[in-house]
Amino acid sequence: MEAPWDLQTALFHPAGLAPGDVVWLRGGIYYKNNQLTRFTSTLAGAPGQPITVRQFPGERAIIDGNLFQQSGGWVQYWGFEIMNSHPNRVTTEAGSFPTAFYIGSGGQTNDWVVSGFDLRAPNVKLINLVVHDSIGGGISANVAATDPEVYGTLSYYNGWQGCDRGHGHGLYIQSKDPSRATISENLFFANYGLGVQATANQDGVDNISFEGNAIFSNGILARKHQGNLLIGSVVGLARNPVLISNFIFDAFGSSSDSNIGYSGGSTSAVVVGNYFQTSVYFSQHSEGMILISNTFLSGTTFLDRTNHPNNIFMEKLPLNMVVKVRTNKYEPGRATIIVYNWENQESIGVDLGSFLPLGTPFAVRNAQNFRGPPLLNGTFEGELIYLPLRNLPVAKPIGINAPASTSPAFNIFIIQPAEQSPDPTFSNSPPTISSIPGQATYENSESEPIPFVMQDSETPAAYLNLSVHSSNSDLVPHKNIRIEGTGTNRTVTIMPASDRTGSTDITLVASDGFMYAKTAFNVQVFPQTTPPTQAHHTPLQLSISLVEFDAAIQIHGIPDVDYQIQSSTNLINWQFFGTISTDCQGVGKFVDHHLEDAFARYYRLVLPTTE
């Protein structure tokens, strides 16, 4: 306590650190020279005597950068936070290796398309971590990371938006026999790519077990949704994958929101007791699968349901609420509560007696605003506690507006015993946030940027959790509340939903993870009294090149939209001919292979409608 190591020294296994020892991380920000830092661990415990790196009780330890381990092993990383404070999450580059995130720090330039925790060493456990806003993805583990366990961890808001798609998953994992990978009781949500991707080009998806995880709303930060879960190789069978009692939810979904087997297929898969609210794709190349006691609320692809009668296939949403309590094996008194609110209730009563002793002080946290203020505090006296299911706030990601909450349809809460630091010299004061006067704007018109200041005596403003809430989300959705600026000085801009008028209260809450401050202000949205200003459209450029009987059409217009292309042979009668989808630079291409069918052909493009 009196002469602590710096973090990098501790991770390099200094003399005197032995198997079975615990390295405590005191509260604060871990980086070098106040800049993003890559930390490398060479810690080496022993079988049955792991070295543990753990957040000090009642404090908040944050690594700003990433943590990498390639050598050593038999280590437990427990309870602390990993994130990346760089403000940018968007690039016009396509592909998985953009140069936009080459960032200078510590006198050198590093590529920050790296996972928050990059694991390549054996026998490592990640326990109850919080990994968020990491550019390259949340957690990655390759085949060298044999026998890993990821348990009780929150992985969210990781990744970036490229020109082609959202990149970066909550978890990217590979495993090769005889290794056994265990992924249990985690929350993977709101990442740019997928929640979980267990894949390899060939041979590297062996013996991976998923149990008790909630995987939801992944892709919500990206321009297009891809999926929540993918298990399987491009070529070759995924061997012995296990999915037991996992929970999937998404407001959008896709035809393969959960993909079991991918293109290579699987062998000896065990799929038992899962709750799939969205569609599931089963590879046609799978063999020997056990599929029982699952609930399917949406479509299934390449699954003969008559061969799997011991499952529930529903044609419409259930009428009764589904509530699951998942206890935490590493921290007594901690549990995750998962609620599918099919009854559209305001709240739900839950008994904590199965895991929380009488007389225990506790806090209830909303998973989608985990570092925000607790929803409830109290001492458990044996009575039901009532969890709110509506109008829950969401944390703001770095570099983009806050996404919509999944409430009231789907909610996840984390119950924890209340902790205080045992160090009598430890002190913490609440953040402050300035007041904001009432605001007014017109329908279909964005407000001016509204300045405010937030700060904290102990925690730099960049590491405060900032959540947003609109009391009338039909008028002003969360995603239409834009917060900009760095450090203590910020602005908030309000954009009403299209053609809406009315009133809403906007609440901003700054939290250091333990204490918080909030400000609320009213926004009035009035009807337009004058015709709206003519919207500006990106000029459309079109070129056509001929190669024998093919016409290659290229346009440069509005980014990320679908233009409808129509054709005519006489400039009078027009018919739909196809669609041109533009990329993030506004470029789209289409080829007409049938010019020989007409003496002349004319084309026109129909602009996409704008709200």
ChimeraX attribute file (.defattr): number of C-alpha atoms within 10 A of each C-alpha:
attribute: neighborCount
match mode: 1-to-1
recipient: residues
	/A:1	7
	/A:2	4
	/A:3	5
	/A:4	12
	/A:5	13
	/A:6	12
	/A:7	18
	/A:8	18
	/A:9	13
	/A:10	19
	/A:11	19
	/A:12	16
	/A:13	17
	/A:14	13
	/A:15	7
	/A:16	7
	/A:17	16
	/A:18	16
	/A:19	18
	/A:20	17
	/A:21	15
	/A:22	16
	/A:23	19
	/A:24	18
	/A:25	24
	/A:26	21
	/A:27	19
	/A:28	15
	/A:29	18
	/A:30	23
	/A:31	20
	/A:32	17
	/A:33	10
	/A:34	11
	/A:35	16
	/A:36	23
	/A:37	21
	/A:38	21
	/A:39	21
	/A:40	18
	/A:41	23
	/A:42	19
	/A:43	26
	/A:44	25
	/A:45	23
	/A:46	15
	/A:47	12
	/A:48	9
	/A:49	15
	/A:50	23
	/A:51	24
	/A:52	21
	/A:53	21
	/A:54	20
	/A:55	21
	/A:56	20
	/A:57	17
	/A:58	17
	/A:59	21
	/A:60	21
	/A:61	20
	/A:62	21
	/A:63	23
	/A:64	25
	/A:65	26
	/A:66	26
	/A:67	21
	/A:68	19
	/A:69	21
	/A:70	16
	/A:71	16
	/A:72	19
	/A:73	26
	/A:74	23
	/A:75	28
	/A:76	21
	/A:77	20
	/A:78	23
	/A:79	20
	/A:80	24
	/A:81	21
	/A:82	25
	/A:83	26
	/A:84	25
	/A:85	19
	/A:86	19
	/A:87	15
	/A:88	14
	/A:89	21
	/A:90	18
	/A:91	16
	/A:92	14
	/A:93	17
	/A:94	16
	/A:95	12
	/A:96	15
	/A:97	15
	/A:98	16
	/A:99	12
	/A:100	16
	/A:101	21
	/A:102	13
	/A:103	13
	/A:104	13
	/A:105	15
	/A:106	14
	/A:107	7
	/A:108	8
	/A:109	11
	/A:110	16
	/A:111	15
	/A:112	25
	/A:113	21
	/A:114	24
	/A:115	32
	/A:116	33
	/A:117	24
	/A:118	22
	/A:119	27
	/A:120	21
	/A:121	26
	/A:122	22
	/A:123	24
	/A:124	26
	/A:125	22
	/A:126	23
	/A:127	23
	/A:128	22
	/A:129	21
	/A:130	23
	/A:131	28
	/A:132	28
	/A:133	28
	/A:134	34
	/A:135	32
	/A:136	28
	/A:137	32
	/A:138	33
	/A:139	28
	/A:140	24
	/A:141	24
	/A:142	19
	/A:143	23
	/A:144	18
	/A:145	27
	/A:146	23
	/A:147	22
	/A:148	28
	/A:149	19
	/A:150	22
	/A:151	24
	/A:152	28
	/A:153	24
	/A:154	23
	/A:155	29
	/A:156	29
	/A:157	33
	/A:158	36
	/A:159	32
	/A:160	29
	/A:161	25
	/A:162	24
	/A:163	21
	/A:164	18
	/A:165	22
	/A:166	28
	/A:167	26
	/A:168	31
	/A:169	35
	/A:170	36
	/A:171	26
	/A:172	22
	/A:173	25
	/A:174	26
	/A:175	27
	/A:176	21
	/A:177	17
	/A:178	10
	/A:179	19
	/A:180	19
	/A:181	27
	/A:182	17
	/A:183	24
	/A:184	23
	/A:185	25
	/A:186	23
	/A:187	25
	/A:188	29
	/A:189	31
	/A:190	29
	/A:191	33
	/A:192	34
	/A:193	32
	/A:194	33
	/A:195	31
	/A:196	26
	/A:197	22
	/A:198	26
	/A:199	24
	/A:200	22
	/A:201	12
	/A:202	14
	/A:203	21
	/A:204	23
	/A:205	28
	/A:206	27
	/A:207	23
	/A:208	27
	/A:209	18
	/A:210	20
	/A:211	20
	/A:212	24
	/A:213	24
	/A:214	23
	/A:215	26
	/A:216	29
	/A:217	27
	/A:218	33
	/A:219	30
	/A:220	24
	/A:221	25
	/A:222	21
	/A:223	16
	/A:224	16
	/A:225	21
	/A:226	24
	/A:227	28
	/A:228	32
	/A:229	25
	/A:230	22
	/A:231	26
	/A:232	31
	/A:233	25
	/A:234	16
	/A:235	15
	/A:236	21
	/A:237	24
	/A:238	32
	/A:239	25
	/A:240	20
	/A:241	24
	/A:242	21
	/A:243	23
	/A:244	20
	/A:245	21
	/A:246	21
	/A:247	21
	/A:248	22
	/A:249	24
	/A:250	25
	/A:251	15
	/A:252	15
	/A:253	22
	/A:254	17
	/A:255	16
	/A:256	21
	/A:257	27
	/A:258	27
	/A:259	21
	/A:260	26
	/A:261	30
	/A:262	26
	/A:263	19
	/A:264	24
	/A:265	23
	/A:266	28
	/A:267	20
	/A:268	17
	/A:269	24
	/A:270	17
	/A:271	20
	/A:272	19
	/A:273	20
	/A:274	22
	/A:275	20
	/A:276	24
	/A:277	23
	/A:278	24
	/A:279	22
	/A:280	26
	/A:281	20
	/A:282	20
	/A:283	19
	/A:284	16
	/A:285	15
	/A:286	21
	/A:287	15
	/A:288	11
	/A:289	15
	/A:290	13
	/A:291	18
	/A:292	17
	/A:293	17
	/A:294	19
	/A:295	18
	/A:296	19
	/A:297	19
	/A:298	17
	/A:299	19
	/A:300	19
	/A:301	15
	/A:302	11
	/A:303	14
	/A:304	10
	/A:305	13
	/A:306	7
	/A:307	8
	/A:308	13
	/A:309	12
	/A:310	13
	/A:311	16
	/A:312	16
	/A:313	16
	/A:314	13
	/A:315	10
	/A:316	8
	/A:317	10
	/A:318	13
	/A:319	10
	/A:320	11
	/A:321	14
	/A:322	14
	/A:323	15
	/A:324	15
	/A:325	19
	/A:326	16
	/A:327	21
	/A:328	19
	/A:329	12
	/A:330	12
	/A:331	13
	/A:332	13
	/A:333	21
	/A:334	22
	/A:335	24
	/A:336	25
	/A:337	19
	/A:338	18
	/A:339	21
	/A:340	22
	/A:341	23
	/A:342	15
	/A:343	13
	/A:344	16
	/A:345	13
	/A:346	13
	/A:347	14
	/A:348	15
	/A:349	11
	/A:350	15
	/A:351	14
	/A:352	20
	/A:353	14
	/A:354	10
	/A:355	16
	/A:356	23
	/A:357	16
	/A:358	13
	/A:359	11
	/A:360	14
	/A:361	17
	/A:362	20
	/A:363	19
	/A:364	24
	/A:365	22
	/A:366	24
	/A:367	21
	/A:368	26
	/A:369	22
	/A:370	20
	/A:371	23
	/A:372	26
	/A:373	24
	/A:374	21
	/A:375	16
	/A:376	15
	/A:377	16
	/A:378	14
	/A:379	15
	/A:380	20
	/A:381	15
	/A:382	13
	/A:383	12
	/A:384	13
	/A:385	17
	/A:386	13
	/A:387	21
	/A:388	19
	/A:389	21
	/A:390	18
	/A:391	16
	/A:392	20
	/A:393	27
	/A:394	24
	/A:395	25
	/A:396	22
	/A:397	21
	/A:398	24
	/A:399	18
	/A:400	19
	/A:401	18
	/A:402	26
	/A:403	23
	/A:404	20
	/A:405	22
	/A:406	21
	/A:407	20
	/A:408	20
	/A:409	19
	/A:410	20
	/A:411	23
	/A:412	22
	/A:413	22
	/A:414	19
	/A:415	24
	/A:416	21
	/A:417	21
	/A:418	17
	/A:419	13
	/A:420	13
	/A:421	15
	/A:422	11
	/A:423	12
	/A:424	7
	/A:425	6
	/A:426	12
	/A:427	9
	/A:428	13
	/A:429	13
	/A:430	18
	/A:431	23
	/A:432	18
	/A:433	20
	/A:434	14
	/A:435	15
	/A:436	18
	/A:437	11
	/A:438	12
	/A:439	15
	/A:440	15
	/A:441	19
	/A:442	20
	/A:443	22
	/A:444	19
	/A:445	18
	/A:446	17
	/A:447	17
	/A:448	14
	/A:449	14
	/A:450	15
	/A:451	16
	/A:452	15
	/A:453	15
	/A:454	23
	/A:455	22
	/A:456	21
	/A:457	11
	/A:458	15
	/A:459	19
	/A:460	16
	/A:461	21
	/A:462	17
	/A:463	20
	/A:464	21
	/A:465	21
	/A:466	27
	/A:467	24
	/A:468	25
	/A:469	25
	/A:470	23
	/A:471	18
	/A:472	15
	/A:473	18
	/A:474	15
	/A:475	23
	/A:476	26
	/A:477	20
	/A:478	26
	/A:479	19
	/A:480	20
	/A:481	23
	/A:482	18
	/A:483	22
	/A:484	18
	/A:485	13
	/A:486	11
	/A:487	13
	/A:488	14
	/A:489	13
	/A:490	15
	/A:491	15
	/A:492	17
	/A:493	15
	/A:494	24
	/A:495	22
	/A:496	26
	/A:497	19
	/A:498	13
	/A:499	13
	/A:500	16
	/A:501	20
	/A:502	16
	/A:503	16
	/A:504	20
	/A:505	17
	/A:506	22
	/A:507	17
	/A:508	21
	/A:509	23
	/A:510	28
	/A:511	28
	/A:512	25
	/A:513	19
	/A:514	18
	/A:515	15
	/A:516	22
	/A:517	20
	/A:518	19
	/A:519	16
	/A:520	18
	/A:521	14
	/A:522	17
	/A:523	22
	/A:524	17
	/A:525	24
	/A:526	16
	/A:527	13
	/A:528	14
	/A:529	8
	/A:530	6
	/A:531	6
	/A:532	11
	/A:533	7
	/A:534	6
	/A:535	7
	/A:536	6
	/A:537	10
	/A:538	11
	/A:539	8
	/A:540	12
	/A:541	11
	/A:542	14
	/A:543	11
	/A:544	14
	/A:545	11
	/A:546	12
	/A:547	8
	/A:548	9
	/A:549	12
	/A:550	15
	/A:551	18
	/A:552	15
	/A:553	17
	/A:554	18
	/A:555	20
	/A:556	18
	/A:557	21
	/A:558	22
	/A:559	16
	/A:560	18
	/A:561	19
	/A:562	17
	/A:563	21
	/A:564	16
	/A:565	18
	/A:566	17
	/A:567	18
	/A:568	17
	/A:569	14
	/A:570	11
	/A:571	11
	/A:572	8
	/A:573	9
	/A:574	15
	/A:575	13
	/A:576	14
	/A:577	14
	/A:578	15
	/A:579	17
	/A:580	19
	/A:581	19
	/A:582	20
	/A:583	22
	/A:584	21
	/A:585	15
	/A:586	18
	/A:587	19
	/A:588	23
	/A:589	17
	/A:590	16
	/A:591	15
	/A:592	13
	/A:593	13
	/A:594	11
	/A:595	14
	/A:596	11
	/A:597	9
	/A:598	9
	/A:599	8
	/A:600	10
	/A:601	15
	/A:602	11
	/A:603	16
	/A:604	17
	/A:605	18
	/A:606	12
	/A:607	15
	/A:608	11
	/A:609	8
	/A:610	6
	/A:611	7
